[in-house]
Amino acid sequence: MYKQALELLSQALEVWPTANVKFNYLEKLLSSVQPSQSKDPSTALSQGLDVMNKVLEKQPNLFIRNNINQISQILEPCFKYKMLEAGKSLCSLLKMIFDAFPLDASTTPPDVKLLYQKVDELIQKHIASVTAPQTSGEDNSANSISFVLLVIKTLTEVQKSFIDPFILVRIFQRLARDMGSSAGSNIRQGQRTDPDSSVTSSRQGADIGAVISNLKSVLKLISERVMVVPECKRSVTQILNALLSEKGTDASVLLSILDVIKGWVEDDYSKPGMSANANAFLTPKEIVSFLQKLSQVDKQNFPPNALEEWDRKYLQLLYEICADSNKYPLTLRQEVFQKVERQFMLGLRARDPEIRMKFFSLYHESLGKTLFTRLQFIIQIQDWEALSDVFWLKQGLDLLLAILVEDKPITLAPNSARVLPLVAPGSVPDSSGMQQQITEVPEGSEDAPLTLDSIVLKHAQFLNEMSKLQVADLVIPLRELAHRDANVAYHLWVLVFPIAWVTLLKDEQVTLAKPMIALLSKDYHKKQQASRPNVVQALLEGLQLSHPQPRMPSELIKYIGKTYNAWHIALALLESHVMLFMNETKCSESLAELYRLLNEDDMRCGLWKKRSVTAETKAGLSLVQHGYWQRAQSLFYQAMVKATQGTYNNTVPKAEMCLWEEQWIYCAGQLSQWDALVDFGKSIENYEILLDSLWKLPDWAYMKDNVIPKAQVEETPKLRLIQAFFALHDRNANGVGDAENIVGKGVDLALEHWWQLPEMSVHARVPLLQQFQQLVEVQESARILVDIANGNKLSGNAVVGVPGNLYADLKDILETWRLRTPNEWDNMSVWYDLLQWRNEMYNAVIDAFKEFSTTNPQLHHLGYRDKAWNVNKLAHIARKQGLYDVCVMILEKMYGHSTMEVQEAFVKIKEQAKTYLEMKGELTTGLNLINNTNLEYFPVKHKAEICCIKGDFLVKLNDSEGANVAYSNAITLFKNLPKGWISWGNYCDMAYKDSHDEIWLEYAVSCFLQGIKFGVSNSRSHLARVLYLLSFDTPSEPVGRSFDKYLDQIPHWVWLSWIPQLLLSLQRTEAPHCKLVLLKIATVYPQALYYWLRTYLLERRDVANKSELGRMAMAQQRMQQSYWRQFSTR
């Protein structure tokens, strides 16, 4: 109805153009817009303005003269309520008024000029309200600005001089401030995790959208009238620079800024003589400054379409300024090219190949066309810092490949393999002739007959076309591929650079050597530290393959190798330098350091043995390689003593003496000599050694008071581990939280170190894997402490005892720790680091549950049981690795409690006794330990094992009778004891060697077979001794009798690995006994026997054939000899 009414009004005014429209209805509408009323005034305003616009369309002059007061009256409500719908109608109204009565016209009535003055006052008033600092936080400020900007935009279209330039500047400042605060709030909002952040996100999104829209509107309104005012120009320039530098500026706003700057630049130089005009928008210096700012815009958050549009517009502007000589002066073009494009190289990095080729032509034309000039530009002249985060060698490679002679045909290298042509060179017709000959054969028909002639002619045509290919046909696609893929660029550079280097003159090579070293030393390469591949790798590998190689500082090669994952390239360079410069100690030291970082201990030791001066160094390193830590430590200590006494007369290099100290510390760590290491660290104030040793004593108090406050050591995962240990041990209010934060940083460091290692190097990553396990166990330790704290809170409220479901996490972790241990062949230091920290956590568990002895005995004994197992396991590993003193020390000092479970007590006694059994001069001590052990609490099996160990001691003490009695007691106590049978069998075997009494043979074989029957991991190896004794059995056959007696009790699978020996025994005296074994195997494992039996029979057949041929040859020889004897007698 409303639209129909407006249409009818419009038709009526066309019929009666001079009709006087009364304003009674409009006055009622305006009177209905009162602040006290609750209904929305936008409808009334819109309707009133629509009626005015319809009348103005038909009666512009008449209606304005008759109703100027009413028009003035409607302005105030519109500005007050800032309704955008009503604002559009108001703008239409004002536009028609300005068109009817221009501001500067002399015919404009005074009351209309008063109307214009009122409009200006309303705009000034509302601009002052929205730009005031106290209104910056109001919710409706964005709508207010939008309304005012709509009015300003309309008035600017009809009267440019109506709006004061300072008004736009003030609005621009306010919007830029809102943009910065909105971006900051977005960043903070992304960091918040509270649920209230989602409530305000939609409102903040709407506000940011309004600010962005208003900013784009203001940028369109900033015209020549604003920029010619120096103060306004200065303010606008500062605001634009701030928006370009702000990381949170919206992409559409930045695109609008780009359009504005582009328009200013083009307008300044679009007219002849404008370049020198003082009234230009921007000076050349300001143009360069803006282009530099635009080059540095952060485009990480740009959507793909906005990024593509930005690159297209900006690079087009940049190229026009650099290349258009008709429009832009030479000085500006050169300055922009040098300070913008050369500095940031955005043109050479363009994704669009056409744009990139345009910029490349600028470089190509500005540089010389010789290899030396191009290499000098790449290595020395060009500053690549702006491209340091990308593989910029693709641009350098492009410059090198561009000077190739592209119109030459592609030919094979002289050393390439060639085959004879299928067609004689003179008989190959041209392509037109061949085409005529082949037209008879349809190409698309599958049923067409293929003859030899047609196939040969087609292939000849293909070869003829390929022979016309030129260098450009190959190089241009390769250059484009290099831009797309850094790996292609890497391999091309490594291939091209050595060829280019060898073609240079010697003077040119010398000229480029130092700049190449300077380029490799640049600090900005670190931005590519985590990239694979990176520029430094390519440069270093290119130098490695070059001849002659420019000599580089060994320290630089070492630094590049370990920092930029160029390990193997650096190793090859340093190894060649070591061979060339035998007396260069720094090369050897750098190479040894790389070997150490890669955990290549054998290579490092070999290098040091080659260049060491003293015999102690060579012998000590050999002992270290084989794990003889005690002897190696003694040698290094003797060498250090001799050096201090002046025995070597200052002939030993300082590096070798440092190696002695380092290896002595390493051996002390393997031998768990933490007291000695702590004293050494205190004497030289080495806080790294103190941090690594004090927590293993442990001496947490000294660490807290004297080490941690003073320690300034390198940030490593190991340091983070020790800090986390201390945080958990300190058990303050934030100990667990601090430990978790420290562990997180340690994981980051370890992962960073992991990424820096070579891809195919497994051995170098073993220490990191061990550190990862420690980091995981620190996190689990924190969970243990949290579980104990939470469980104690709940158990404190329980009436009786502790509920059974508490401490479930604690129990699971302790059970996991038993299953997750290092490899048995890992060094003792690895085991000690891991199990010593577990020992600290077991102490925490024991302290937490010490009051539960009556209420929950299982929890009370939990820490004791696991700690005892932990100590016994560590002692077992020390004994297995031959560290007997360490084993005894661990068993005597580490546990520290008087109570221990029976099972763990037995393990402790067994480990201690076996250790004394291997130590020199400790046999009596070990025997006394066993004799003084109370066996009442042990089960029968444990008693039998202790008796067996006692027999081993007596054997070594040459008490044969006592040993025999001890073994007999062990078997009597527990018959199914395989180790006891094997030990008794060894004793009987030894007794036979001493007395040659056959009864001991029978006993020995009986014991061995009994031990194999009951099963032990290494008992099957004693079958070799049994078969040996069976082969040399005496005529009375004591071994055979015992063998046949226990044969049926032996599992059949035990004999599978001995089938070849059993088959060979069929030709000897023990054949009847071995035949029984083979028959048993044939019934259970026929296939396993078949293969060996077939091989055996074939071998026997060959032997028989050879012997038969030998006999026939001998007989024929005898016949010939007899014939010649008879012939000679005649």
LUMFI-465970 format. One record per residue (C-alpha): x, y, z; residue in three letters. Coordinates in steps of 0.5 Angstrom, whole numbers, plus 500, padded with zeros to 3 digits. Layout:
// residues N
XYZALA ...
// end
This chain:
// residues 1130
500500500MET 506505502TYR 509504495LYS 503505491GLN 501511495ALA 508514493LEU 507512486GLU 500515486LEU 503522489LEU 508522483SER 503521478GLN 499526481ALA 505531481LEU 506530474GLU 498531472VAL 499538477TRP 506540476PRO 504547480THR 500544485ALA 502546492ASN 503540497VAL 501542504LYS 506540509PHE 501538515ASN 502530514TYR 509531515LEU 509536521GLU 505530524LYS 510525522LEU 515530525LEU 511531531SER 510523532SER 518523533VAL 519524540GLN 524521545PRO 519519550SER 516515545GLN 518508545SER 516506538LYS 522506533ASP 522513529PRO 526510523SER 519508520THR 516516521ALA 523519518LEU 523514512SER 516516510GLN 517523511GLY 523523507LEU 521519501ASP 515524501VAL 519530500MET 524526495ASN 518525491LYS 515532491VAL 522534490LEU 523530483GLU 517534480LYS 518541484GLN 525542486PRO 525549486ASN 518550488LEU 518545494PHE 524548497ILE 522555497ARG 515553500ASN 518548505ASN 525550507ILE 523551514ASN 520544514GLN 526541511ILE 531544516SER 526541521GLN 527534519ILE 535534519LEU 536534527GLU 532528528PRO 535524522CYS 542526525PHE 540524532LYS 537517531TYR 543516525LYS 538511522MET 542508515LEU 535507512GLU 533514513ALA 540517512GLY 540514505LYS 533518503SER 536524507LEU 542524502CYS 538523496SER 534530499LEU 540534500LEU 543532493LYS 537534490MET 537541494ILE 544542492PHE 543541485ASP 537545485ALA 541551489PHE 549550488PRO 552553494LEU 557558491ASP 551561486ALA 549568487SER 542566486THR 541561492THR 536564497PRO 539566504PRO 534561507ASP 537555503VAL 544558505LYS 542557512LEU 540550511LEU 547549508TYR 550552514GLN 545548519LYS 548541515VAL 555543516ASP 554545524GLU 550538525LEU 556534521ILE 561538525GLN 557537532LYS 557529530HIS 564529528ILE 566532535ALA 562527539SER 564521535VAL 571523535THR 572525542ALA 576520547PRO 570519552GLN 566516546THR 571511543SER 568505547GLY 560507546GLU 557501542ASP 553506537ASN 559510535SER 561505529ALA 553507526ASN 554514528SER 561514523ILE 557510518SER 551515518PHE 556521518VAL 560518512LEU 554517508LEU 552524508VAL 559527507ILE 560522501LYS 553525498THR 555532499LEU 562531496THR 559528490GLU 555535489VAL 560540492GLN 567538493LYS 569544497SER 563543502PHE 567539507ILE 572541511ASP 579536510PRO 580536517PHE 573533518ILE 576527514LEU 582527518VAL 579526525ARG 574521522ILE 580517519PHE 584518526GLN 578515530ARG 577509525LEU 585507525ALA 585507533ARG 578503533ASP 582498528MET 588497532GLY 584496538SER 579491535SER 585487532ALA 588487539GLY 582485542SER 582479537ASN 589477539ILE 587477546ARG 580474545GLN 584468541GLY 588467547GLN 583467552ARG 579460554THR 574462558ASP 567461556PRO 565468556ASP 569469550SER 564466546SER 559471548VAL 562477545THR 565474539SER 559476535SER 558483537ARG 566484536GLN 565481529GLY 560486527ALA 564492530ASP 570490526ILE 566489520GLY 563496521ALA 570499522VAL 573496516ILE 567499512SER 568506515ASN 575505513LEU 574504506LYS 569509505SER 574514508VAL 580512504LEU 575513498LYS 573520500LEU 581522501ILE 582527495SER 586532493GLU 583537497ARG 585533503VAL 592532501MET 594539499VAL 593541506VAL 600540509PRO 598538516GLU 592534513CYS 597530509LYS 602529515ARG 596526519SER 594522513VAL 601519512THR 602517519GLN 595514519ILE 597510513LEU 604508515ASN 601505522ALA 595501518LEU 600498514LEU 605496520SER 599494524GLU 599486524LYS 591486525GLY 589490519THR 584487515ASP 586485508ALA 580489505SER 583495508VAL 590494506LEU 587493499LEU 584500499SER 590503502ILE 594500496LEU 588503491ASP 589510494VAL 596510494ILE 596507487LYS 591512485GLY 595518488TRP 602516484VAL 598515477GLU 595522478ASP 601525480ASP 604523473TYR 599522469SER 599529466LYS 605532463PRO 610536467GLY 606534474MET 612530476SER 615537478ALA 609540481ASN 609542488ALA 602540489ASN 603533487ALA 599528492PHE 606525494LEU 613527493THR 618521490PRO 621520497LYS 614519500GLU 613514494ILE 619510495VAL 617510503SER 610508501PHE 612502497LEU 617500502GLN 611499507LYS 607496502LEU 613491501SER 613489508GLN 605488509VAL 604482513ASP 600477509LYS 600471513GLN 592472514ASN 590474507PHE 585470504PRO 587467497PRO 583471493ASN 585477497ALA 593475496LEU 592474489GLU 589481488GLU 594484492TRP 600481488ASP 597483482ARG 595490484LYS 602492487TYR 607488483LEU 603492477GLN 604498480LEU 611497482LEU 613494475TYR 610500472GLU 614505476ILE 620501474CYS 619500467ALA 615506464ASP 620511462SER 615515458ASN 611516465LYS 616516470TYR 622520471PRO 629516471LEU 631518478THR 624515481LEU 625509477ARG 632508479GLN 630509486GLU 624505486VAL 628499483PHE 634500488GLN 631501494LYS 624497493VAL 625491488GLU 632490489ARG 631490497GLN 625486497PHE 625482490MET 618481490LEU 618481483GLY 622475482LEU 618472488ARG 611473484ALA 607467483ARG 605469476ASP 610467471PRO 609473466GLU 610478472ILE 616474474ARG 619475467MET 617482467LYS 621483473PHE 627479471PHE 628482465SER 629489469LEU 635485472TYR 637481466HIS 638488462GLU 641491468SER 647486469LEU 653484465GLY 652478461LYS 658474464THR 659468469LEU 663472473PHE 658478473THR 652474475ARG 656470481LEU 659476483GLN 652479484PHE 649473487ILE 655472492ILE 657479494GLN 653485491ILE 646483492GLN 643483499ASP 638477500TRP 636479507GLU 629480505ALA 628473502LEU 632470508SER 626466509ASP 625463503VAL 630459498PHE 632465494TRP 638461490LEU 632460485LYS 633467483GLN 640467483GLY 640460479LEU 635464474ASP 640469473LEU 646464471LEU 641460467LEU 639466463ALA 646468460ILE 646461457LEU 646461449VAL 639459448GLU 639458440ASP 644452440LYS 642445439PRO 642440445ILE 647435444THR 649429448LEU 656430452ALA 662427449PRO 663422454ASN 655420453SER 654412451ALA 652412444ARG 649407439VAL 649406432LEU 643410428PRO 637405426LEU 637409419VAL 643412415ALA 644419416PRO 643420408GLY 637416408SER 633420413VAL 628424409PRO 625431412ASP 619431416SER 614433410SER 617427406GLY 616422411MET 609425413GLN 607423406GLN 610416406GLN 606415413ILE 599418411THR 597411408GLU 597408415VAL 591411419PRO 594414426GLU 588413430GLY 586406427SER 588400432GLU 587395426ASP 592399422ALA 597394420PRO 604396423LEU 610394418THR 617395420LEU 618401415ASP 612405418SER 615404425ILE 622406423VAL 620412419LEU 616414425LYS 621413430HIS 626417425ALA 621423424GLN 621423432PHE 628423432LEU 629429427ASN 624433431GLU 628432437MET 634434434SER 631441432LYS 630442440LEU 635448442GLN 637450449VAL 632454451ALA 627448450ASP 630445456LEU 632451460VAL 626455460ILE 622449463PRO 627448468LEU 627455471ARG 620455472GLU 620448475LEU 626451480ALA 621457482HIS 616452483ARG 620447487ASP 626448492ALA 628441491ASN 629442484VAL 633449485ALA 637446490TYR 640440485HIS 640445479LEU 645449483TRP 649444486VAL 650441479LEU 651448475VAL 655452481PHE 661447480PRO 661448472ILE 661455473ALA 666456478TRP 671451474VAL 670456468THR 672462472LEU 679465471LEU 684464478LYS 683471479ASP 676471479GLU 675465483GLN 680469488VAL 676475488THR 669471490LEU 672467495ALA 672472501LYS 665474499PRO 663467499MET 665466506ILE 662472508ALA 655470505LEU 655464509LEU 657467515SER 651472515LYS 646471521ASP 640472517TYR 640465514HIS 638463521LYS 631464518LYS 632458514GLN 635454520GLN 629449520ALA 628449512SER 629443508ARG 633444503PRO 636451505ASN 640456502VAL 646454506VAL 646447505GLN 646448497ALA 652453497LEU 656449502LEU 655443497GLU 656447491GLY 663449494LEU 664442496GLN 664439489LEU 668445486SER 675444484HIS 679448486PRO 675448493GLN 676455496PRO 679454503ARG 674456508MET 675457516PRO 674450519SER 670453525GLU 665456520LEU 664449516ILE 663446523LYS 658451525TYR 654451518ILE 654443519GLY 651443526LYS 646449525THR 643448518TYR 643440518ASN 649440513ALA 652435517TRP 655430511HIS 657436507ILE 661439513ALA 664432514LEU 666431507ALA 669438507LEU 673437514LEU 675430512GLU 678433506SER 681439509HIS 684434515VAL 688430509MET 690436505LEU 693440511PHE 695435516MET 698440521ASN 692444522GLU 689443529THR 683447528LYS 680442522CYS 681436526SER 678439532GLU 672441528SER 671435525LEU 672431532ALA 666436535GLU 662434529LEU 663426530TYR 661428538ARG 655431536LEU 653425531LEU 655420537ASN 660417532GLU 665415538ASP 669410534ASP 670415528MET 672421533ARG 677416537CYS 680414531GLY 681421529LEU 684422536TRP 689416535LYS 691419529LYS 693425531ARG 695424538SER 702425541VAL 702421547THR 701413548ALA 696414554GLU 691418549THR 691412544LYS 691406549ALA 686410553GLY 681411547LEU 682404546SER 680402553LEU 674407552VAL 671404546GLN 671397549HIS 668399555GLY 674398560TYR 672405564TRP 677404570GLN 683402566ARG 682408561ALA 680413567GLN 687411570SER 691412564LEU 688419563PHE 689421570TYR 696418569GLN 697423563ALA 694429567MET 699428572VAL 705427568LYS 703433564ALA 703437571THR 710435573GLN 713437566GLY 714430563THR 712432556TYR 716438556ASN 710442553ASN 710438547THR 702436548VAL 697440545PRO 692443549LYS 686440545ALA 689433547GLU 690435555MET 683437554CYS 681431551LEU 684427557TRP 680431562GLU 673430558GLU 675423558GLN 676422565TRP 670426567ILE 666421562TYR 669415565CYS 667417572ALA 660418570GLY 660411567GLN 663409574LEU 658413578SER 663416581GLN 659422583TRP 663424589ASP 669425585ALA 665429580LEU 662434585VAL 669435588ASP 672436581PHE 666441579GLY 667445586LYS 674446585SER 674449578ILE 667452579GLU 664448573ASN 656448574TYR 654444569GLU 658438572ILE 655440579LEU 648440576LEU 649433573ASP 652430579SER 649433585LEU 642430584TRP 645423584LYS 648423590LEU 643426592PRO 645433595ASP 639438594TRP 641443599ALA 648445596TYR 644445589MET 639450591LYS 644454595ASP 650454591ASN 649452584VAL 642454581ILE 643461583PRO 650462580LYS 649457574ALA 649460567GLN 649454562VAL 647452555GLU 639451554GLU 639444553THR 634438554PRO 638435560LYS 639442563LEU 631442563ARG 631435566LEU 635437572ILE 631443573GLN 624439573ALA 627434578PHE 629440583PHE 622443582ALA 619436583LEU 623435589HIS 622442592ASP 615440593ARG 613447594ASN 606450592ALA 607450584ASN 612445584GLY 608440579VAL 606446575GLY 613449574ASP 616442573ALA 610441567GLU 612448564ASN 620446564ILE 618439561VAL 614442556GLY 620447554LYS 625441554GLY 621437549VAL 621443545ASP 629443545LEU 629436544ALA 625436538LEU 629442535GLU 635438536HIS 632432533TRP 630436527TRP 637439526GLN 640432526LEU 641428519PRO 635424517GLU 638417516MET 642418522SER 639413527VAL 645412532HIS 645420533ALA 638420536ARG 639415541VAL 641420546PRO 635424545LEU 631418545LEU 633417552GLN 632424554GLN 625423551PHE 624417556GLN 626421562GLN 622427560LEU 616422560VAL 618420566GLU 618427569VAL 611428567GLN 609421570GLU 612423577SER 608430577ALA 602425576ARG 604421582ILE 605427586LEU 598430584VAL 595423585ASP 598422592ILE 596429594ALA 589428592ASN 589421595GLY 591424602ASN 585429601LYS 580424600LEU 583419605SER 583424610GLY 575424610ASN 575416610ALA 573413617VAL 577407616VAL 583406612GLY 583408605VAL 579406599PRO 581401594GLY 580405588ASN 585411590LEU 592411588TYR 590408581ALA 594412577ASP 600411582LEU 600404581LYS 599404574ASP 605408573ILE 610404578LEU 608398574GLU 609401567THR 616403570TRP 618396571ARG 616394564LEU 620400561ARG 627400562THR 633401558PRO 636396553ASN 641392557GLU 647394552TRP 646401554ASP 651405558ASN 651405565MET 650412566SER 643411562VAL 641406567TRP 643410573TYR 640417570ASP 633414569LEU 633409576LEU 636414580GLN 630419579TRP 626413580ARG 629412587ASN 627419589GLU 620418587MET 620411591TYR 622415597ASN 616420596ALA 612414596VAL 615411602ILE 614418606ASP 607418603ALA 605412606PHE 609411612LYS 603412616GLU 599406613PHE 602400616SER 596398620THR 590401616THR 593399609ASN 599394609PRO 599393601GLN 600401600LEU 605401606HIS 610396602HIS 609399595LEU 614404595GLY 619399599TYR 618393594ARG 619398588ASP 625401591LYS 628394592ALA 627392585TRP 629398582ASN 636398586VAL 637390585ASN 636392577LYS 641397577LEU 646393581ALA 644387576HIS 646391570ILE 652394573ALA 655387574ARG 653385567LYS 657390564GLN 663388569GLY 662394573LEU 663390580TYR 665396584ASP 659400582VAL 654394583CYS 657393590VAL 656401592MET 649401589ILE 647395593LEU 650397600GLU 648405599LYS 642406595MET 637402598TYR 637405605GLY 632402609HIS 632396614SER 626392611THR 626388604MET 621383602GLU 624376601VAL 624376594GLN 628382593GLU 632380599ALA 634374595PHE 636378589VAL 640383593LYS 644377596ILE 645373589LYS 647379586GLU 652381591GLN 655374592ALA 656374584LYS 659380584THR 664378589TYR 665372585LEU 668376580GLU 672381584MET 679379585LYS 681378592GLY 673378595GLU 672370594LEU 672370602THR 668376603THR 663373598GLY 663366602LEU 662369609ASN 656373606LEU 653367604ILE 655363610ASN 652369615ASN 645369611THR 639366615ASN 636362610LEU 630361614GLU 625366611TYR 627364604PHE 623358600PRO 626352598VAL 628354591LYS 632360593HIS 636356598LYS 638351593ALA 640357589GLU 644360595ILE 647353596CYS 649353588CYS 653360589ILE 656357595LYS 659351591GLY 662356586ASP 665360591PHE 668353594LEU 670351587VAL 674358586LYS 677357593LEU 680350591ASN 675346596ASP 673340591SER 669336597GLU 666342599GLY 663344593ALA 661337591ASN 657337597VAL 654344596ALA 652342589TYR 649336592SER 645340597ASN 642345592ALA 640339588ILE 637335594THR 633342596LEU 630343589PHE 631338584LYS 628342578ASN 634347578LEU 637348571PRO 643352574LYS 645348579GLY 645342574TRP 649346570ILE 654348575SER 655341578TRP 656338571GLY 662343570ASN 664341577TYR 664334575CYS 667335568ASP 673339571MET 674333576ALA 675328570TYR 680333567LYS 684333574ASP 683325576SER 681322569HIS 676317573ASP 671315568GLU 665316573ILE 666323573TRP 664323565LEU 658319567GLU 656324572TYR 658330568ALA 654328562VAL 648326567SER 648333570CYS 648337563PHE 642333560LEU 638334567GLN 640342566GLY 638342559ILE 631338561LYS 629343566PHE 631349561GLY 635355562VAL 637360557SER 644358555ASN 644351557SER 643348550ARG 650350549SER 652345553HIS 650340548LEU 657341544ALA 660339550ARG 656333551VAL 657331543LEU 664332544TYR 665327550LEU 661322546LEU 665322540SER 671321545PHE 668316549ASP 672310553THR 671303551PRO 667302557SER 662307554GLU 660311561PRO 658317556VAL 654313552GLY 650310558ARG 648316561SER 646319554PHE 642313552ASP 639314559LYS 637321559TYR 635322552LEU 628321552ASP 627326557GLN 630331553ILE 626336548PRO 626334541HIS 627341538TRP 633342542VAL 637338537TRP 635341531LEU 641346531SER 645340532TRP 643336526ILE 649337522PRO 654334527GLN 649328529LEU 649326521LEU 657327521LEU 657322527SER 654317524LEU 661315521GLN 664315528ARG 664310534THR 658314537GLU 653312531ALA 648308535PRO 647313540HIS 646319535CYS 642315530LYS 637314536LEU 637322536VAL 636322529LEU 630317529LEU 626321534LYS 627328530ILE 625324524ALA 618323527THR 617330530VAL 621334525TYR 621330519PRO 622337514GLN 628340518ALA 632333518LEU 630332510TYR 634338508TYR 640336512TRP 640329510LEU 639330503ARG 645335503THR 649330507TYR 647324502LEU 649328496LEU 656330499GLU 657322501ARG 655321494ARG 660326491ASP 666323496VAL 664316494ALA 664318486ASN 671321487LYS 674315491SER 672311485GLU 675315480LEU 681315484GLY 681308484ARG 680307477MET 685312475ALA 690308480MET 689302477ALA 690304470GLN 696308472GLN 699301475ARG 697297468MET 701302464GLN 707302469GLN 707294468SER 706295460TYR 712299460TRP 716295464ARG 714289460GLN 716293454PHE 722295456SER 725288458THR 724285451ARG 
// end
